[in-house]
Amino acid sequence: MDTNMLQLYAVTDSQWLKEGQTLAEAVEAAIKGGVTMVQLREKHLDDEAFIALAKDVKKVTDAYHIPFLINDNINVCQACDADG
């Protein structure tokens, strides 16, 4: 991993989304604003919903070649092929 990928680390929180905005859209905006690594943190979702959300966000991080991490859930991490 290139150290440039560690410059600006974003941790998501769906509660901060604007009305009508998806988390994937917010992550893409953050990346366009300079984020170089994304961690998905969702403490209140069941695994099925968490995996679906993770897969949506991973499409965005993959498109921008940004490392993608899952917080505290190895099952979700493996299911969406996250980087960690």
Sequence and secondary structure as in RCSB ss.txt:
>XXXX:A:sequence
MDTNMLQLYAVTDSQWLKEGQTLAEAVEAAIKGGVTMVQLREKHLDDEAFIALAKDVKKVTDAYHIPFLINDNIN
VCQACDADG
>XXXX:A:secstr
  GGGGSSEEE  GGG  TT  HHHHHHHHHHTT  EEEE  TTS HHHHHHHHHHHHHHHHHTT  EEESS HH
HHHHTT   
